[in-house]
Amino acid sequence: MTREIDLTATGMNLRAVRMRKGYRAMDVADMMQVSSASVSHWENGDFLPCTVRLVQLADLYGVPIDSLIIRSMR
């Protein structure tokens, strides 16, 4: 068995962390200088943010990067 990133669970986690911090998706998009569609894609589990964006998200939310990514056994 290997551990793989679960895109759906990671997206749901990104949304939950954002909401706990009191940010709207548009706020995050503005602060990170990305489109709101990008934030939506990340939170819907369509794809992961690139490594640079994951670092920015972790810094913005004040959490470790590994707390943003959910892995599952496959």
Secondary structure, DSSP 4 states (H G I P E B T S, - for coil): --EEE-HHHHHHHHHHHHHHTT--HHHHHHHHTS-HHHHHHHHTTSSPPPHHHHHHHHHHHTS-GGGT--EEE-
